[in-house]
Amino acid sequence: MSERTKPDREQVRKWNDILRPYWGADTGRSVTQLLTSAVPFVVLWYAMLRSLEVSYWLTLLLAVPTTGFMMRLFMIQHDCGHGSFFESRKARDLLGFWIGVLLLTPYDYWRKTHAYHHAHSGDLDFRGFGDIDTFTVREYLSWPRRRRFAYRLYRHPVVLFTVGPLFHFLVKHRYPWDIPKDWKQAWRSVWLTNLALAGVIAVMWATIGLQRFLLVQAPVTFMACSLGVWLFYVQHQFEHTYWHWHRSWDYYEASLHGSSFLVLPRPLQWITANIGVHHVHHMSARIPNYKLQQAHDENPEFHVVTKVTFRDTWKLINLTLWDEDRERLIRFKDLKGSPVAA
């Protein structure tokens, strides 16, 4: 891996020349994507509501495609936050805010922490915001037993993909206590989102009833939260990912080798708006989701990344600790084979 503290001008120029043709929104494609995401979501949500009169099993069955379109809407909010979905900032921020209400995600708070993730992904000196907590073997072995147990519990798949996501979106997004108080725009977004959510719940309670609303929304929210965290996890948590201390960290190396290329069947790639082409996205967040695959296909520089298939993802969920000596993520049970633990 590179030992540079920052990219040199030639490196920046090289990558900008490769990435520049794909920068910026195509308004027509953005509008089309929004319509093909929002309209099916609304139709399916209404179908779930009506299906309550038939069978709740049918409601749960319909929750699966509804969740898919909810996740697709999140990808649109994601591009709005990166400034790549519409040319107009007002349009991006308005759309991003209201999708954020649907997704229980304060838009400006998420945008701020996610930008931190992009700026410091793979940098061991800058962990804490927008990431799944990952520690090194040395850090783990230096802890008292109680803290080791807490980390093991946090990284257990049941917690990480069920309890954790619900806590994150339902509780922490209502009051993100760990962000600085001077992040005024982020805090404003938190309170406005909470207010908007209260208004939406009040309207649903007055029109269709709180119970019926929760019977429809709860399974969709649960699945979307869990799948969203899983999707984010497999894009960065794979065996030969990239972690370096800041003195030897390199942005382009981290983007190319610390982000996977999640190869999904075409329907799943479409419903997730190409977010699996994550290495290209990290190289430049200015590229909208509908240009990511094209950028990958047309540039051989992107063909050297780690490919992960849907089947492979089941092998990744138990990777928990970064082994600095072997430069790979390991499982807790691999500690005995680590040079650090020997």
BELKA-V84152 format. One line per field, one symbol per residue. burial: b if it has 9 or more other C-alpha atoms within 8 Angstrom, else e. Layout:
burial=???
This chain:
burial=eeebbebeeeebeeeeeebeebbbbebeebeeebeebbebbeebbebbbebbeeeeebbbebbbebbbbbbbbbbbbbbbbbbbbbbeeeebbebbbebbbebbbbbbbbbbbbbbbeebbbbbeebeeeeeeebbbeebeeeeeeebeeeeebbbbebbbbbbbbbbbbbbbbeeeeeeeeeeebbebbbbbbebbeeebeebbeeebbebbeebeebbbbbbbbbbbbeebbbbbbbebbbbbbebbbbebbbbbbbbbbbbeeeebebbbbbbbbbbbbbebbbbbebbbebbeebeebeebeebbbeebeebbbbbbbbeeebbbbbbeebeebeebe
